[in-house]
Amino acid sequence: MYPTLARMILDYAPFESVEDVLNMPGLSDRQKEVLRSNFDNFTVSDPSEVFTEGGDRFNNGIYR
């Protein structure tokens, strides 16, 4: 899944349900198959402000 699908999941998150990852635009049938086979490894929860504060959705590696 890394890096292409993982990046897509980050770009289109948050999701309401695990199955919503299948609605990401541009997924191939093979990518959908990979996602479905990993549903048991996924979880969905409300995003915490600590992770989205200031518009940052992931750690960009820039530290002050």
QUIHUWO-V278464 format. One record per run of one state. SS is the DSSP state (alpha for helix, beta for strand, coil for the rest). FROM is the first residue (numbers start at 1). TO is the last residue. If there is no record, write none. Layout:
# QUIHUWO-V278464
ss:SS from:FROM to:TO
ss:SS from:FROM to:TO
This chain:
# QUIHUWO-V278464
ss:coil from:1 to:3
ss:alpha from:4 to:12
ss:coil from:13 to:17
ss:alpha from:18 to:23
ss:coil from:24 to:28
ss:alpha from:29 to:37
ss:coil from:38 to:38
ss:alpha from:39 to:41
ss:coil from:42 to:48
ss:alpha from:49 to:55
ss:coil from:56 to:64
